[in-house]
Amino acid sequence: MAKNFYETLGVSRTASDKDIRSAYRKLARKLHPDVNPNDKASEERFKEVNAAYDVLSDADKRKKYDRYGDNWEHADELDRAARARGGRGGTRYYYSNAGGGPDIGPSVEFGADGDLGDILGGFFGRRGGGRPGRPRDLNVEQHVDITLEEAFHGTTRMLLMDGDSGTPRRIEVKIPAGVTTGSRVRVAGEGREDFDGRKGDLFLVVTVRPHERYERKGDDLYVDVDVPLTTAVLGGEAEVQALDKKVALKLPPLTQNGRVFRLGGLGMPRLTKQDTRGDLYARIRVRLPDHLGENESRLFEELKAAGI
């Protein structure tokens, strides 16, 4: 898997959240397994893109990645180690292996009686000569596609995993409501096992498929609502279908085509606070008549003559 998440998405280190999101969506559509069936290279690239987006789309994770590179998941331990060794004099060191360009700031600070290998070796294991060893990667990733409706209500997936005796075993994983593309659902202790009996975790990496009717932006949803010309001109009610119910939207007279109305609390459940929801935005799409009778044509001619 590519080490530099910015290069994976094809963006610069100074890319905005919008740039990162746009780059991810373009790559995800291009590399999605449904678009490239039985293409192992595209499948691996798709996994890399999802992993990169998972980190760079999260402000806290991105900050840690920019500071610690591949070791961003151990940022808290490294910070604690730096604080514990602080105030003892010696050299200040800078460490970043996210790739590309110079180191970007102090990430580990320690005295002259310690070195970077002492700190990193304690977290990642050792090899001979006191050098930090590579981390033992026991975690397993599984990619899963779900519908927007499943993301709204929450859902489950049954996975087939290797058992201890080589016999496949089934694991039911619950996917909470509110997940987005790039969300990772962790199942502790269901990853690979090493010779010491330690087990990694299983991570379910979620992709929410595009919906034919709703457009999702974060926890908000956008939907087009068709209304007759007369309702737009004279005012009236339009029926709006949210994901879980229908609501009546009162339109004022002379509602313009393309006007957007916010319906609070009718969007997606918030993943971190599921008793609240995003909003639903209804975009008015004025529906013109597809035929006119003689009387209707005459009335429109009168309106035209009146300069309306």
N, C-alpha and C positions, 0 to 999 in steps of 0.2 A: 504494500500500500504506500502511496506517495507520502513523503514526510512533510512536504510544504503544502499546507492546506490552501494557501492563497494561490499557488501555482495550479493546484488541482481544479479550482474554480475559475482560473484565468483572470484574477483580479489583483490589484495592487494592495499593499499593506494599508494604504490610506483609503481604501474603498469604503463607501457609505453602506449602511444597512440595506438601502434600496438597491445599490449596485450588486451586493452579494446575493440578495434575494432574486434579482433578475437573472444573474449569471447561473444560479442554481436551477431555476425553473427551466431555462433554455437547455441546460445539460441534461436535466432529469427527463425532459420530454424526448430528447434525442437518444438517450441511453437506456430508457426504461425497458425491462425485459419483455413487456408485451409488444414493444416495437421491434425488438431484436431477439426473437425466439431462438434458443439454442446457440446463442452467440456468447461464449464464455468471456471473451475479451470485453465486450460491452457490459456484461454482468459485473465483472470485477471493477470496471471503471465506474459503473453506477454505484457500487458499494463505496468506492473512494469518494465520490462526489457527495454522497449522503453523509459520510463520516466528517468530511470537511465542513459541510453546511451545518451539521449538528453543533460544531464548535464555534464557527465564525458567526452564526446567527444568534448566539447567546452572548450577551455583553460580558458577563462574568467569565465564561469559559474563554472567550476571545482574549480578554485581558490577561488571563493566566497563560494562554498559548503564546501570546506575543512576548511574554516575559520568560517562560521556561521551555518553549518549543515542545518537543515530543514528550517531555516530562511534566506537561501542564496538569495532568491529573494528580500529581503529587505536590502541587503548589503549596498547599497548607502545611504539609510536613516540612518542605524546604523553608518556608517562611519561619516556622517555629524553630528549626535548627539554626537559621540565621540569627534570630533574636536571642537564642540561648547562648550563642558564641559571641554576641555583640559586646562592645566595650572593652575588649582585651587587646586592642592595638593590632598592628600587623597590616597586611595588605588587603585592600578591597578588591574582590574579584567580580567579574561579570560573566554570566552564563546565559546563553540562548542558543538553541540549535533548531529554531524553527525554519532556518534556511533563508538565504538571500540577504545580502547587506550586512552591515556591522552589527555588533551587539547593541541592544537598544536601551540598556539601563541596568542598574544594579539589581540582581535577583537573588544572589547569595552573598552574604558578607560574613567573614570570619577572621580570626586572628592568625598570627604567623605560625602557631602550633598546630594548625589544622590545614587540611587541603580539601579540594572539591571531592576527591575520591572518598574521603572519610564520610562526608555527608551523603553523597549519592549511593555509596556502597552499602550504607545502612538500610536504604530503601529497596535497592534493586538486586542485592546479592553480590558476591565478589568472585573475581577470578584471581589467579596468582599475581603476586607483586602489589597487592593493595589496590588494583585498578577496579573501577566499578564494573560489575557484570551486567549483562543484558537482562531486562525484566522478564520474568517468566510469564508468557502470555497464555493464560489458561482460559480466558474469556472466549465465548462463542457468540457470534452474531447471526441472527436470522432476519431476513427482510420479509416484510409482509405488506400487502396492499389491502386497504379497507376503503369502504365507500364513505361519503360525507355523512350519510345517515348513521353509519356505524360509529363514526367519530363523534356524532352528536349524542347518541344514546350510550356509547360504550359497547364493547363486544368482547368476544373471546376467540382464541385460536387454539386448535389442538395441534401440537407439534410432535413429531416422531424423533426421538433422541436415542443415541447409543446407550445401552445399559452397561452395568459393570461386568456382566458375563458375556457381553457381545449381543445380548438379546435386545432388540429395540423396545423402548418404553415410550408411552404417551404422556405428554405434559400439557395440561390445559392452562393457558396464559390469559389472564384478564387484561384487556386494554381499556384504560379509563376513558370516560367521556372528556372531550376537549383536546385530544391529541392532534398534533399537526404533522405535516410531512417533516421528517427528521427527528420526531420524538423517539426516545429510546425507553422501552419498558424493561426494567431489570428484574430478573428472577435469580435471587441469590443461591449460590451453590449448585447451579445446574449446568456449569461449564465443563471444561475438561479437567481431568485429575492427573496430578503428577505422581512420581514414584514415592513421594513423601506423604501422599494421601491428601494433599491440599487441592481444593477445587476452586475453579474460577466461577464466573457468573455467566448466565445467559442473557443476552440483550436482544430484544425484539426491536428492530429498526422499522419505523412505520412510514409508509407512503400513503397519503390520502389522495385517492383518485379525483381528478377534476369532475365537477358536476355539470350536467347539461343545462341546469336552470340557475343554480346559485353560483356566485363568485365569492370566494372567501378571502378576506384580508385580515389576518390575525384572528381575533375572536368575532369579528363582524362579518355579516353576510350582505350581499347585494343581489337584488332580484328585479327584473323588469316586470312592470305591471301594465297590461294593455287596458286602455279606457276608451270609450267611444268619444268621438269629436264633440258631441253635444254635452257630455258630462264634463269634459275639459273646459268647454266654453261657459257653460251655465253653472258648473259646480255640482257636487253630488258625492255619492259614495262609490269607492272602488274596493273590491275584495282582494286582499293580499294573503297569499298562502305562505306562512312560515313553515319551518320544518316540522313543527309539532301541532300547529293549529291554524285556523283561518281567522283573520281579523278584518274589520271594516275600517277603511281609511277615508276620512272626510276630506274632499278636495274643495278648495275655494274656487269661485268663478275665475275664469281666464287662467287656468293652470297651464303653464307652458310645457311643450314637449321636452322631455329630458329632465324636468325638475325632480329633485330627490327629496324624499321625506324620510326622516329617521323615526323608526319604531323601537323605542328603548327596551332593552332586555329580551329581545326576540332573536338574538344571534346565537353563537355557539357557547356552550358551557366553558367557563375558564378553567383550564387544567389545574391551576394552583389554588383556585377558590371556586369550587363547583356549585356553590349555592348562588353564584352570580353568573350572568351571561353577557355576551357582547350585544351589539345592536343589529337590527335588520334595517337596511336602507332600500326603500322602494323607489325605483326610477320609473317615472311616468313615460309611457310610450303611447302617444295618441294614435288611435286606430281610425283611419279614414274609411269612408264607405267605399265598397268595391263596385257599387252601381247606384244610379240615381233615377228615380221616376220623373215624370214630367213636372209634377208639383215641386219636388225637391230641387230640380234643376232651375226652375223659375225662382225659387227662394234664394238660391245661391247667386243667381244673376242679380237679384235685387240687392243682396249684400255687397256684391262686387261693385254695383253702380253707386252704392252708398260709401264706397271706399273702405270697406271692412275686410 
